[in-house]
Amino acid sequence: MSSWFRRRDHNIFTNATSLLVCGLLAGVVVAAAAFPAAAMTGLAAKAGGQTFAGLPSELKEFSSPQITRVYASDGKTQIAVFYDEFRSDVPLKDISKNMQAAILAAEDRKFYEHNGVDVKGIARAFVSNQNGGSQQGASTLTMQYVRMSLAYSATNPQEVIDATEDSPKRKITEMKYAMQISKQLTKDQILERYLNIAPFGLQTYGIFAASHVYFNKKPKDLTVGESAMLAGMVKAPSDYNPTTPGGHELITDRRNNYIIPAMVDMGAVTAADAEKAKKEAVPTKVRQVGRGCAWVARNNWGFFCDFFYRWWLDQESFGATTYDRERRLKSGGYKVVTTLDLKGQSGARREIAERQSDSSQNALLLAGIEPGNGKVRLLAANRKFKLDDPAKPENKLNSDPKKAKLKIRGTHPNTTNPLMSGGGDITGYQAGSVFKIFPIIAALENNYPLSYTIKAEKQYKSGYIVGPGPATCGGHFYCPKNSGGGGAGVYTMWSAFAKSINTYFIPLQERVGAEKVIAVAKRFGVQFRQPKDADMTTKEGGANQFGAFSLGVTASTPLDMANAYATLAADGKYCAPTPIEQITTLNGEKIDIGKPFCNQATTKDVARAALDAARCPVGDSAQLGACNGATAGPTKGIVGHPVFGKSGTTDAEKTASLIVGTTKIVVAGYMANPDWPDHRDQMKHDIINPAVQYTVKEYMEGKPKVQFKKPGSSKIVFGEQRSIPNVKCDSVSSATNRLEDAGFHVSTGAEVDSECPKGTVASTDPSGRTIKNGAVVLQISNGKTGAPEPGTSAGPPGGRPGN
């Protein structure tokens, strides 16, 4: 620590403004000389009159900055630390006796003898400094603690200056505080607090941090030589830094020739132990203690850590501004147990690594969330969460040619962008047909049952007005097709979702209302981060004309969509994504921030019915209807549990996605290029699908197989059934009128053999009864005998499923 009277302190005494302080000190010295054993409080008051007595003596309450530690869901595996000052308080019993003795040898050998102020030391230093002798200090360990306490409890810069400037006035204040503290605290309590607040250089504060940084051990295990070195650094941490050549020489000399001999004189160590301690090596390198999220890239926790960090900065409970919240995180000493599932995270990263290189410009992104509580269990990518070194060409240039010309680096293999959870520059990616779950939910909410039939065409001419483009027909109408040009036929929600029939879902969206479908997506957590998407869904009339919405042209993130599907598995309860299991304060108090925040996004029956349809695309069997196909059929066999979900692909296969869920986890996987959405590559389902499927499989190993619940009402499944009028042998126009009057959507099918006159109606598909407002197809007679039984049909034609 700095001397009490340095040269500039001595010069102050030549100023007239210092006469009062000088008189006080003179009084103290005279009193000390006359009554060396007397208590300092009375002498100081007599010597300085009311001036000394009037000084403050109560230190403000303060907490020194502490490390916040972040753990995985097991509560044991530390995944990150956050701090401004690397510090963590430890009780005196957990600090070696060697260290306790060393710091007293270095700073205050009479610590246990005085009452906070070394009277004789003050007199000796005053006389020596005034007479031009060697500059001496007389700050006791207690006075040094006062100085550091005043600095930490300061509420403005001036208070920091007042607490640390070299001046007699500051010394007098320290003396008054020190004497009062000595009345309130035991010597061991003062020593403990000092060791936990003292600076040891390299942004290391307190003995816990120092012992870890310099020797990678706990404070209780410090040897005599290690303790003496650390104690020697406190006086001037920068000068005595052992990692610099000059500092290494200085601290070695101070340890061997000053502190260790003093420990012998104090009786703390024997002469033999002292000689042994002097031979201990002084380190030239120290342990690098990482902080924040970029330091955990090697363990593939960085993206989850970043999600936690961004979540914290959004919580108003931690402060009015993001600056205040960050300070709380980096100084509050919290223990944070997160929702990160280590097994699930490592499994996801392993599945990714087997299928996609870290250096690929195409990102394979996985996000997993637990239904019913919003707990994020995994966030993994074929990327390292790491900052680039601009001097090293580790990151490749951006795959977007325009950005590459500007020397903008890409996000591979390193990035700190929130690729899976969104935010900052990441607005999301088009995901394709996974969005078809939203018109299903909206339709169910508006009394369209799962068995609702629509006659899907190879190309559907909608009423949505769009600009020129490949999906335009009739001049300005949105006219989607199915992938491969096939897919025509009569479908229910089960079979249409199973085969991903575009020309089923766009008319379904029209009948329900696009604005209602978009409202469902918002309730289920889709964020609409891209400005054009936000404008389309918020401006007046925009939502009504968002014709392609149900086909997944809106940007979304894997975490958004994993949580949207998880809402179905939670009986319609949406829970905001959270990284928190439990936050505990430095005092051991558990706080509620981060607990699940949920609301009912739709009814239980709607959620259960929609989930039943969502079992079809992933090869599971619907409990209530017929699937007749699957776009990701192997999923059920791989996972081995009841599953639901959906695959998706965008135009020209620029993105590919798969969502797979059970009652315990929902994982959404995307393949996309985060740097250049209009890239030229094709994203393959033979990469993304198994990555998701086997991640879910590994997560579910050892967990019981739990079946999904059925809706409580059959109406949401089968709706209101109505009899189909018998129009056999009627003209097409007459049959159409009769059926439409009965409340059905009528279309004309193929010619069939029939005894009815050629061109008349041979039969209907279906016949007998069907859903109100459902599709009825007229089968036309070719005038030949051998007609099929009325109502029979070969079913919908083949062809590739639509995406």
VODREN-303282 format. One record per residue (C-alpha): x, y, z; residue number from 0. Coordinates in steps of 0.5 Angstrom, whole numbers. Layout:
N
SITE    east   north      up   num
SITE       X       Y       Z   NUM
...
***
This chain:
803
SITE    east   north      up   num
SITE       0       0       0     0
SITE       2       7      -1     1
SITE       6      11       5     2
SITE       3      15       9     3
SITE       7      21       8     4
SITE      10      21       1     5
SITE      14      27      -1     6
SITE       8      30      -4     7
SITE       4      29       3     8
SITE      10      33       6     9
SITE      10      39       1    10
SITE       3      40       3    11
SITE       5      42      10    12
SITE       8      48       8    13
SITE       1      51       6    14
SITE      -3      55      10    15
SITE      -9      51       9    16
SITE      -6      45      12    17
SITE      -5      48      19    18
SITE     -11      46      22    19
SITE      -9      39      20    20
SITE      -2      40      22    21
SITE      -4      42      29    22
SITE      -8      36      30    23
SITE      -3      31      28    24
SITE       2      35      33    25
SITE      -3      34      38    26
SITE      -3      26      37    27
SITE       4      26      37    28
SITE       5      29      43    29
SITE       0      25      46    30
SITE       3      19      44    31
SITE       9      20      46    32
SITE       7      22      53    33
SITE       2      16      54    34
SITE       4      11      49    35
SITE      -1       6      52    36
SITE      -7      10      52    37
SITE     -13       9      48    38
SITE     -13      13      42    39
SITE     -20      16      42    40
SITE     -19      20      48    41
SITE     -12      23      46    42
SITE     -15      25      39    43
SITE     -21      28      41    44
SITE     -16      33      46    45
SITE     -11      34      41    46
SITE     -16      36      36    47
SITE     -21      39      40    48
SITE     -28      38      36    49
SITE     -25      38      29    50
SITE     -23      31      30    51
SITE     -29      29      34    52
SITE     -34      32      29    53
SITE     -31      27      23    54
SITE     -36      22      21    55
SITE     -34      15      24    56
SITE     -40      10      21    57
SITE     -38       7      14    58
SITE     -43       6       9    59
SITE     -46      -1       8    60
SITE     -43      -3       2    61
SITE     -42     -10      -2    62
SITE     -36     -11      -6    63
SITE     -37     -13     -13    64
SITE     -37     -21     -13    65
SITE     -37     -26     -19    66
SITE     -44     -29     -22    67
SITE     -43     -36     -23    68
SITE     -48     -40     -28    69
SITE     -49     -47     -28    70
SITE     -52     -52     -32    71
SITE     -59     -55     -30    72
SITE     -55     -60     -26    73
SITE     -53     -55     -21    74
SITE     -46     -57     -21    75
SITE     -43     -56     -28    76
SITE     -41     -49     -29    77
SITE     -42     -46     -36    78
SITE     -40     -39     -35    79
SITE     -38     -33     -30    80
SITE     -39     -26     -31    81
SITE     -35     -21     -27    82
SITE     -32     -14     -27    83
SITE     -27     -15     -22    84
SITE     -25     -23     -21    85
SITE     -27     -23     -14    86
SITE     -31     -28      -9    87
SITE     -31     -28      -2    88
SITE     -29     -33       3    89
SITE     -29     -34      10    90
SITE     -23     -33      14    91
SITE     -23     -41      16    92
SITE     -22     -42       9    93
SITE     -16     -38       8    94
SITE     -10     -41      10    95
SITE      -6     -39      17    96
SITE       0     -38      12    97
SITE      -4     -33       8    98
SITE      -6     -29      15    99
SITE       1     -29      17   100
SITE       4     -26      11   101
SITE      -1     -21      10   102
SITE       0     -18      17   103
SITE       8     -19      16   104
SITE       7     -15      10   105
SITE       2      -9      12   106
SITE       1      -9      20   107
SITE       5     -13      24   108
SITE       2     -10      31   109
SITE      -5     -11      28   110
SITE      -7     -15      34   111
SITE      -4     -10      39   112
SITE      -7      -4      37   113
SITE     -14      -1      36   114
SITE     -14       1      29   115
SITE      -9       6      29   116
SITE      -2       5      31   117
SITE       0      11      35   118
SITE       8      10      35   119
SITE       8       8      28   120
SITE       4      15      27   121
SITE       9      19      31   122
SITE      15      15      28   123
SITE      13      16      21   124
SITE      11      24      22   125
SITE      18      25      26   126
SITE      22      22      20   127
SITE      18      25      14   128
SITE      19      32      17   129
SITE      26      31      19   130
SITE      28      29      12   131
SITE      29      22      13   132
SITE      26      16       9   133
SITE      19      16       8   134
SITE      15      12      12   135
SITE       8      10      12   136
SITE       3       8      18   137
SITE      -3       6      15   138
SITE      -5       0      19   139
SITE      -9      -6      16   140
SITE     -15      -3      19   141
SITE     -14       4      16   142
SITE     -13       1       9   143
SITE     -19      -3       9   144
SITE     -23       4      11   145
SITE     -20       7       5   146
SITE     -22       1       0   147
SITE     -29       1       4   148
SITE     -30       8       2   149
SITE     -28       7      -5   150
SITE     -33       2      -6   151
SITE     -39       5      -2   152
SITE     -38      12      -6   153
SITE     -44      14     -10   154
SITE     -40      19     -15   155
SITE     -33      20     -17   156
SITE     -31      26     -12   157
SITE     -33      21      -7   158
SITE     -28      16     -10   159
SITE     -22      21     -10   160
SITE     -24      24      -3   161
SITE     -23      16      -1   162
SITE     -16      15      -5   163
SITE     -12      22      -5   164
SITE      -6      22      -2   165
SITE      -7      28       4   166
SITE      -7      28      11   167
SITE     -14      30      11   168
SITE     -16      23       8   169
SITE     -11      20      14   170
SITE     -15      23      19   171
SITE     -21      21      17   172
SITE     -19      14      16   173
SITE     -16      14      23   174
SITE     -23      16      26   175
SITE     -27      11      22   176
SITE     -21       5      24   177
SITE     -22       7      31   178
SITE     -30       6      31   179
SITE     -29       0      26   180
SITE     -25      -4      32   181
SITE     -30      -3      37   182
SITE     -35      -6      32   183
SITE     -32     -12      29   184
SITE     -27     -17      32   185
SITE     -20     -17      29   186
SITE     -21     -24      25   187
SITE     -27     -20      22   188
SITE     -23     -14      20   189
SITE     -18     -19      17   190
SITE     -23     -23      13   191
SITE     -26     -17      10   192
SITE     -19     -14       8   193
SITE     -17     -21       5   194
SITE     -23     -21       1   195
SITE     -23     -14      -2   196
SITE     -15     -13      -3   197
SITE     -13     -12     -10   198
SITE      -8     -17     -13   199
SITE      -7     -14     -20   200
SITE      -9     -17     -26   201
SITE     -16     -15     -25   202
SITE     -16     -20     -19   203
SITE     -19     -18     -12   204
SITE     -19     -22      -6   205
SITE     -16     -28      -4   206
SITE     -20     -33      -7   207
SITE     -19     -30     -14   208
SITE     -11     -29     -13   209
SITE     -10     -36     -11   210
SITE     -14     -38     -17   211
SITE     -11     -34     -22   212
SITE      -3     -34     -19   213
SITE      -3     -42     -17   214
SITE     -10     -45     -19   215
SITE     -12     -47     -12   216
SITE     -16     -45      -6   217
SITE     -14     -40      -1   218
SITE     -14     -45       4   219
SITE      -9     -49       1   220
SITE      -4     -44       0   221
SITE       4     -45       2   222
SITE       8     -40       6   223
SITE      12     -38       0   224
SITE       5     -37      -4   225
SITE       2     -33       1   226
SITE       8     -29       2   227
SITE       8     -27      -5   228
SITE       1     -25      -5   229
SITE       2     -21       1   230
SITE       8     -18      -2   231
SITE       4     -16      -8   232
SITE      -2     -12      -4   233
SITE       3      -6      -3   234
SITE       3      -4     -11   235
SITE       0     -10     -15   236
SITE       3      -7     -22   237
SITE      10      -6     -20   238
SITE      10     -13     -16   239
SITE       7     -17     -22   240
SITE      11     -23     -23   241
SITE       9     -24     -30   242
SITE      13     -18     -32   243
SITE      21     -19     -32   244
SITE      22     -13     -27   245
SITE      16     -15     -23   246
SITE      18     -22     -22   247
SITE      25     -20     -20   248
SITE      22     -15     -15   249
SITE      17     -19     -12   250
SITE      22     -25     -11   251
SITE      26     -20      -7   252
SITE      20     -17      -3   253
SITE      18     -24      -1   254
SITE      25     -27       1   255
SITE      28     -21       4   256
SITE      22     -18       7   257
SITE      16     -22       8   258
SITE      18     -29      10   259
SITE      23     -26      15   260
SITE      18     -22      18   261
SITE      14     -28      19   262
SITE      20     -32      22   263
SITE      20     -26      27   264
SITE      13     -26      28   265
SITE      13     -33      30   266
SITE       9     -35      25   267
SITE      14     -40      21   268
SITE      20     -43      23   269
SITE      27     -41      20   270
SITE      27     -48      17   271
SITE      20     -47      14   272
SITE      22     -40      12   273
SITE      28     -43       8   274
SITE      24     -48       4   275
SITE      19     -43       2   276
SITE      24     -38      -1   277
SITE      26     -44      -6   278
SITE      19     -44      -8   279
SITE      18     -42     -15   280
SITE      15     -35     -17   281
SITE      10     -36     -23   282
SITE      12     -33     -29   283
SITE       5     -35     -32   284
SITE      -2     -34     -29   285
SITE      -8     -38     -30   286
SITE     -13     -34     -35   287
SITE     -20     -34     -32   288
SITE     -25     -33     -38   289
SITE     -31     -29     -37   290
SITE     -37     -28     -41   291
SITE     -40     -33     -46   292
SITE     -34     -33     -52   293
SITE     -30     -36     -47   294
SITE     -34     -43     -47   295
SITE     -34     -44     -54   296
SITE     -30     -50     -53   297
SITE     -36     -54     -49   298
SITE     -41     -52     -54   299
SITE     -45     -48     -49   300
SITE     -43     -41     -52   301
SITE     -50     -40     -56   302
SITE     -54     -42     -50   303
SITE     -50     -37     -45   304
SITE     -51     -32     -50   305
SITE     -59     -33     -50   306
SITE     -58     -33     -42   307
SITE     -54     -26     -42   308
SITE     -59     -23     -47   309
SITE     -65     -25     -43   310
SITE     -62     -22     -37   311
SITE     -61     -16     -40   312
SITE     -68     -16     -42   313
SITE     -71     -16     -35   314
SITE     -73     -10     -32   315
SITE     -73     -13     -25   316
SITE     -65     -12     -25   317
SITE     -65      -5     -26   318
SITE     -68       1     -30   319
SITE     -63       0     -36   320
SITE     -59      -5     -39   321
SITE     -53      -2     -36   322
SITE     -56      -3     -29   323
SITE     -58     -10     -31   324
SITE     -51     -12     -34   325
SITE     -47      -9     -27   326
SITE     -52     -13     -23   327
SITE     -50     -19     -27   328
SITE     -43     -18     -27   329
SITE     -42     -15     -19   330
SITE     -48     -19     -16   331
SITE     -45     -25     -14   332
SITE     -51     -29     -16   333
SITE     -51     -37     -17   334
SITE     -55     -38     -23   335
SITE     -58     -45     -25   336
SITE     -60     -45     -32   337
SITE     -64     -50     -36   338
SITE     -59     -53     -40   339
SITE     -59     -60     -41   340
SITE     -52     -63     -41   341
SITE     -54     -69     -44   342
SITE     -58     -66     -49   343
SITE     -53     -61     -51   344
SITE     -48     -65     -52   345
SITE     -52     -70     -56   346
SITE     -55     -65     -61   347
SITE     -47     -62     -62   348
SITE     -45     -69     -64   349
SITE     -51     -70     -69   350
SITE     -49     -64     -72   351
SITE     -42     -65     -72   352
SITE     -43     -72     -76   353
SITE     -47     -68     -81   354
SITE     -44     -61     -83   355
SITE     -37     -58     -82   356
SITE     -36     -52     -78   357
SITE     -33     -49     -84   358
SITE     -39     -50     -88   359
SITE     -43     -43     -90   360
SITE     -49     -47     -89   361
SITE     -51     -47     -82   362
SITE     -55     -53     -78   363
SITE     -58     -50     -72   364
SITE     -62     -54     -67   365
SITE     -66     -51     -61   366
SITE     -70     -55     -56   367
SITE     -75     -53     -51   368
SITE     -79     -57     -46   369
SITE     -87     -56     -47   370
SITE     -91     -53     -41   371
SITE     -85     -49     -38   372
SITE     -81     -46     -43   373
SITE     -75     -48     -41   374
SITE     -70     -48     -46   375
SITE     -66     -55     -46   376
SITE     -61     -54     -52   377
SITE     -58     -49     -57   378
SITE     -53     -52     -62   379
SITE     -50     -50     -69   380
SITE     -44     -52     -73   381
SITE     -41     -46     -71   382
SITE     -36     -44     -65   383
SITE     -39     -38     -61   384
SITE     -33     -34     -61   385
SITE     -30     -27     -63   386
SITE     -26     -27     -69   387
SITE     -18     -24     -69   388
SITE     -18     -19     -74   389
SITE     -11     -21     -75   390
SITE     -12     -28     -77   391
SITE     -16     -30     -83   392
SITE     -20     -35     -79   393
SITE     -27     -33     -81   394
SITE     -28     -34     -89   395
SITE     -31     -28     -92   396
SITE     -38     -27     -93   397
SITE     -42     -32     -98   398
SITE     -46     -26    -100   399
SITE     -42     -23    -106   400
SITE     -44     -16    -104   401
SITE     -41     -17     -97   402
SITE     -35     -20     -99   403
SITE     -33     -15    -104   404
SITE     -33     -10     -97   405
SITE     -29     -15     -94   406
SITE     -34     -17     -89   407
SITE     -33     -24     -86   408
SITE     -38     -29     -85   409
SITE     -41     -33     -79   410
SITE     -37     -39     -80   411
SITE     -34     -42     -77   412
SITE     -34     -37     -71   413
SITE     -40     -32     -69   414
SITE     -43     -29     -63   415
SITE     -49     -28     -67   416
SITE     -56     -31     -64   417
SITE     -57     -36     -69   418
SITE     -62     -40     -66   419
SITE     -66     -35     -62   420
SITE     -66     -29     -66   421
SITE     -64     -22     -64   422
SITE     -59     -17     -66   423
SITE     -57     -18     -73   424
SITE     -61     -25     -73   425
SITE     -68     -24     -76   426
SITE     -69     -31     -77   427
SITE     -70     -35     -84   428
SITE     -76     -38     -88   429
SITE     -78     -45     -85   430
SITE     -83     -47     -90   431
SITE     -89     -52     -89   432
SITE     -88     -52     -81   433
SITE     -92     -46     -81   434
SITE     -98     -50     -84   435
SITE    -100     -52     -77   436
SITE    -102     -45     -76   437
SITE    -108     -45     -81   438
SITE    -110     -52     -77   439
SITE    -110     -48     -71   440
SITE    -114     -42     -73   441
SITE    -119     -47     -77   442
SITE    -120     -51     -71   443
SITE    -121     -45     -67   444
SITE    -127     -43     -72   445
SITE    -131     -49     -72   446
SITE    -127     -53     -78   447
SITE    -126     -60     -75   448
SITE    -120     -64     -77   449
SITE    -124     -68     -82   450
SITE    -126     -62     -86   451
SITE    -125     -64     -93   452
SITE    -122     -59     -99   453
SITE    -121     -61    -106   454
SITE    -114     -60    -107   455
SITE    -112     -58    -114   456
SITE    -105     -58    -117   457
SITE    -105     -51    -118   458
SITE    -110     -46    -113   459
SITE    -112     -40    -116   460
SITE    -113     -36    -109   461
SITE    -117     -29    -108   462
SITE    -110     -26    -106   463
SITE    -107     -20    -110   464
SITE    -100     -20    -111   465
SITE     -95     -17    -115   466
SITE     -92     -21    -121   467
SITE     -88     -27    -120   468
SITE     -88     -35    -121   469
SITE     -94     -36    -116   470
SITE     -98     -31    -120   471
SITE    -104     -33    -125   472
SITE    -109     -29    -128   473
SITE    -105     -23    -128   474
SITE    -105     -21    -121   475
SITE    -107     -27    -116   476
SITE    -103     -31    -112   477
SITE    -104     -38    -115   478
SITE     -99     -43    -111   479
SITE     -98     -50    -113   480
SITE     -96     -57    -110   481
SITE     -88     -59    -110   482
SITE     -87     -63    -116   483
SITE     -94     -61    -119   484
SITE     -98     -67    -116   485
SITE    -102     -67    -110   486
SITE    -109     -66    -113   487
SITE    -115     -70    -109   488
SITE    -120     -69    -103   489
SITE    -116     -68     -96   490
SITE    -117     -68     -89   491
SITE    -113     -64     -84   492
SITE    -109     -70     -83   493
SITE    -108     -72     -90   494
SITE    -106     -65     -92   495
SITE    -101     -64     -87   496
SITE     -98     -71     -88   497
SITE     -97     -70     -95   498
SITE     -96     -62     -94   499
SITE    -101     -60     -99   500
SITE    -100     -53    -101   501
SITE    -107     -53    -105   502
SITE    -111     -55     -99   503
SITE    -108     -50     -94   504
SITE    -108     -44     -98   505
SITE    -116     -45     -99   506
SITE    -117     -47     -92   507
SITE    -113     -40     -90   508
SITE    -118     -36     -94   509
SITE    -124     -39     -91   510
SITE    -121     -38     -84   511
SITE    -118     -31     -85   512
SITE    -111     -30     -86   513
SITE    -111     -25     -80   514
SITE    -114     -30     -76   515
SITE    -108     -35     -78   516
SITE    -103     -30     -77   517
SITE    -106     -28     -70   518
SITE    -105     -35     -68   519
SITE     -98     -35     -70   520
SITE     -97     -29     -65   521
SITE    -100     -32     -60   522
SITE     -96     -38     -61   523
SITE     -89     -34     -60   524
SITE     -87     -32     -67   525
SITE     -83     -26     -67   526
SITE     -84     -22     -74   527
SITE     -77     -19     -73   528
SITE     -76     -17     -80   529
SITE     -79     -11     -82   530
SITE     -83     -13     -88   531
SITE     -86     -18     -84   532
SITE     -88     -14     -78   533
SITE     -91      -9     -83   534
SITE     -95     -14     -87   535
SITE     -98     -17     -80   536
SITE     -99     -10     -77   537
SITE    -101      -5     -82   538
SITE    -109      -4     -84   539
SITE    -111      -9     -89   540
SITE    -104     -12     -89   541
SITE    -105     -19     -86   542
SITE    -112     -20     -90   543
SITE    -107     -20     -96   544
SITE    -102     -24     -93   545
SITE    -103     -30     -98   546
SITE     -97     -34     -97   547
SITE     -96     -34     -90   548
SITE     -99     -41     -88   549
SITE     -93     -44     -93   550
SITE     -88     -41     -88   551
SITE     -85     -35     -92   552
SITE     -84     -31     -86   553
SITE     -77     -31     -82   554
SITE     -77     -35     -76   555
SITE     -72     -38     -71   556
SITE     -71     -45     -69   557
SITE     -73     -43     -62   558
SITE     -79     -39     -64   559
SITE     -82     -45     -68   560
SITE     -80     -51     -63   561
SITE     -84     -47     -57   562
SITE     -90     -46     -62   563
SITE     -90     -53     -63   564
SITE     -89     -54     -55   565
SITE     -95     -50     -54   566
SITE     -99     -56     -57   567
SITE     -96     -61     -53   568
SITE     -97     -57     -47   569
SITE    -105     -57     -48   570
SITE    -105     -50     -51   571
SITE    -101     -47     -46   572
SITE     -95     -42     -49   573
SITE     -89     -41     -44   574
SITE     -84     -35     -46   575
SITE     -77     -39     -47   576
SITE     -73     -38     -41   577
SITE     -66     -40     -39   578
SITE     -67     -40     -32   579
SITE     -68     -46     -27   580
SITE     -66     -42     -20   581
SITE     -63     -35     -19   582
SITE     -60     -35     -12   583
SITE     -57     -29      -9   584
SITE     -50     -28      -5   585
SITE     -54     -28       2   586
SITE     -57     -35      -1   587
SITE     -64     -32      -2   588
SITE     -68     -35      -8   589
SITE     -71     -30     -12   590
SITE     -77     -32     -17   591
SITE     -74     -28     -23   592
SITE     -74     -33     -29   593
SITE     -80     -38     -27   594
SITE     -84     -40     -32   595
SITE     -89     -34     -35   596
SITE     -95     -38     -39   597
SITE    -101     -36     -42   598
SITE    -107     -40     -45   599
SITE    -106     -39     -52   600
SITE    -111     -44     -55   601
SITE    -116     -49     -52   602
SITE    -114     -56     -49   603
SITE    -118     -59     -55   604
SITE    -116     -55     -60   605
SITE    -108     -56     -58   606
SITE    -110     -64     -58   607
SITE    -113     -64     -64   608
SITE    -108     -60     -68   609
SITE    -103     -65     -65   610
SITE    -106     -71     -67   611
SITE    -106     -68     -74   612
SITE     -98     -67     -73   613
SITE     -97     -74     -72   614
SITE     -98     -75     -79   615
SITE     -92     -72     -82   616
SITE     -87     -75     -78   617
SITE     -89     -83     -79   618
SITE     -94     -83     -72   619
SITE    -101     -86     -73   620
SITE    -106     -81     -71   621
SITE    -111     -83     -66   622
SITE    -117     -80     -69   623
SITE    -116     -80     -76   624
SITE    -112     -83     -82   625
SITE    -106     -80     -84   626
SITE    -105     -83     -91   627
SITE     -97     -81     -92   628
SITE     -92     -78     -88   629
SITE     -86     -73     -91   630
SITE     -81     -75     -85   631
SITE     -84     -82     -84   632
SITE     -78     -85     -81   633
SITE     -78     -80     -75   634
SITE     -83     -85     -71   635
SITE     -78     -91     -71   636
SITE     -72     -87     -70   637
SITE     -75     -84     -64   638
SITE     -78     -90     -61   639
SITE     -83     -85     -57   640
SITE     -90     -82     -59   641
SITE     -88     -76     -64   642
SITE     -91     -70     -67   643
SITE     -88     -65     -72   644
SITE     -87     -63     -79   645
SITE     -82     -62     -84   646
SITE     -81     -56     -89   647
SITE     -78     -53     -95   648
SITE     -77     -46     -98   649
SITE     -77     -45    -106   650
SITE     -71     -48    -109   651
SITE     -69     -51    -102   652
SITE     -66     -45    -100   653
SITE     -68     -47     -93   654
SITE     -70     -54     -90   655
SITE     -73     -55     -83   656
SITE     -76     -61     -79   657
SITE     -79     -60     -72   658
SITE     -80     -66     -68   659
SITE     -83     -67     -61   660
SITE     -85     -71     -55   661
SITE     -89     -70     -49   662
SITE     -82     -68     -46   663
SITE     -78     -64     -51   664
SITE     -79     -61     -58   665
SITE     -73     -60     -62   666
SITE     -73     -55     -68   667
SITE     -68     -56     -74   668
SITE     -66     -51     -79   669
SITE     -61     -51     -85   670
SITE     -60     -44     -87   671
SITE     -55     -39     -90   672
SITE     -55     -34     -84   673
SITE     -50     -29     -89   674
SITE     -54     -29     -95   675
SITE     -61     -32     -96   676
SITE     -61     -32    -103   677
SITE     -56     -37    -104   678
SITE     -55     -42    -109   679
SITE     -54     -48    -105   680
SITE     -60     -53    -104   681
SITE     -61     -55     -97   682
SITE     -62     -63     -96   683
SITE     -67     -66     -91   684
SITE     -62     -72     -91   685
SITE     -58     -68     -87   686
SITE     -63     -64     -83   687
SITE     -68     -69     -81   688
SITE     -63     -74     -78   689
SITE     -60     -69     -74   690
SITE     -66     -67     -71   691
SITE     -69     -74     -70   692
SITE     -63     -77     -67   693
SITE     -62     -71     -62   694
SITE     -69     -73     -60   695
SITE     -68     -80     -59   696
SITE     -62     -79     -55   697
SITE     -66     -74     -51   698
SITE     -71     -79     -49   699
SITE     -67     -85     -48   700
SITE     -69     -88     -41   701
SITE     -75     -83     -41   702
SITE     -82     -87     -40   703
SITE     -86     -87     -47   704
SITE     -92     -82     -46   705
SITE     -98     -82     -50   706
SITE    -101     -75     -52   707
SITE    -108     -74     -50   708
SITE    -114     -74     -54   709
SITE    -119     -68     -55   710
SITE    -125     -68     -50   711
SITE    -130     -67     -55   712
SITE    -131     -71     -62   713
SITE    -134     -65     -65   714
SITE    -127     -62     -66   715
SITE    -125     -68     -69   716
SITE    -131     -70     -74   717
SITE    -135     -63     -73   718
SITE    -143     -63     -75   719
SITE    -144     -68     -80   720
SITE    -150     -67     -85   721
SITE    -153     -72     -90   722
SITE    -151     -71     -98   723
SITE    -157     -71    -102   724
SITE    -157     -77    -107   725
SITE    -156     -74    -114   726
SITE    -155     -80    -118   727
SITE    -156     -79    -125   728
SITE    -157     -71    -124   729
SITE    -154     -66    -129   730
SITE    -148     -63    -126   731
SITE    -151     -56    -126   732
SITE    -157     -59    -122   733
SITE    -153     -63    -117   734
SITE    -148     -58    -116   735
SITE    -154     -53    -114   736
SITE    -157     -58    -109   737
SITE    -151     -60    -106   738
SITE    -149     -52    -105   739
SITE    -156     -51    -102   740
SITE    -154     -57     -97   741
SITE    -148     -53     -95   742
SITE    -142     -57     -99   743
SITE    -136     -54    -103   744
SITE    -138     -58    -110   745
SITE    -132     -60    -115   746
SITE    -132     -64    -121   747
SITE    -128     -70    -121   748
SITE    -126     -76    -127   749
SITE    -131     -80    -131   750
SITE    -133     -87    -129   751
SITE    -136     -93    -131   752
SITE    -144     -92    -130   753
SITE    -151     -94    -132   754
SITE    -153     -86    -132   755
SITE    -153     -82    -138   756
SITE    -146     -80    -141   757
SITE    -145     -73    -137   758
SITE    -149     -74    -132   759
SITE    -147     -75    -124   760
SITE    -145     -82    -123   761
SITE    -144     -82    -116   762
SITE    -141     -77    -110   763
SITE    -135     -78    -106   764
SITE    -136     -78    -101   765
SITE    -143     -81    -100   766
SITE    -148     -81     -95   767
SITE    -146     -76     -90   768
SITE    -140     -72     -89   769
SITE    -138     -65     -85   770
SITE    -142     -59     -86   771
SITE    -138     -54     -91   772
SITE    -134     -60     -93   773
SITE    -132     -62    -100   774
SITE    -136     -66    -104   775
SITE    -133     -69    -111   776
SITE    -138     -71    -117   777
SITE    -136     -77    -121   778
SITE    -138     -76    -128   779
SITE    -141     -82    -132   780
SITE    -138     -84    -138   781
SITE    -145     -88    -140   782
SITE    -141     -94    -140   783
SITE    -144    -100    -135   784
SITE    -140    -103    -130   785
SITE    -140     -97    -125   786
SITE    -137     -97    -119   787
SITE    -141     -97    -112   788
SITE    -143     -90    -111   789
SITE    -139     -86    -106   790
SITE    -132     -91    -108   791
SITE    -126     -87    -110   792
SITE    -119     -89    -112   793
SITE    -117     -83    -107   794
SITE    -113     -77    -108   795
SITE    -108     -78    -114   796
SITE    -100     -79    -112   797
SITE     -95     -74    -114   798
SITE     -90     -71    -109   799
SITE     -92     -68    -103   800
SITE     -93     -60    -103   801
SITE     -88     -56     -99   802
***
